[in-house]
Amino acid sequence: MYRFEIGLTKYAAESNGFEVDLRGIWKLKSGDNRDWKDPYYDDAKWKLVNVPSPWEKQDFPGMDGIAWYRKDFKLNAR
């Protein structure tokens, strides 16, 4: 069993001087499929999860292995 902290909360790009808060609702699909990297892939049936939070606390008890997360967001120009 592995224990680790989920730390996907903020990223500050020093060279550009901006921050992106990535906490919130994301789409999640267990497994691995090369087609899922396509930004136009239909992910409408993927489950919604709150990030950061472990899978086991969000309807994925005992899930191990690979999963894909997806989230749309915009970067505003300064």
QUIHUUR-V505095 format. One record per helix or strand of 3 or more residues. SS is the DSSP state (A for helix, B for strand). FROM is the first residue (numbers start at 1). TO is the last residue. If there is no record, write none. Layout:
BEGIN
ss = {SS | SS}
from = {FROM | FROM}
to = {TO | TO}
END
This chain:
BEGIN
ss = {B | B | B | A | B | A | B}
from = {10 | 18 | 24 | 34 | 47 | 55 | 67}
to = {13 | 21 | 30 | 37 | 51 | 57 | 70}
END
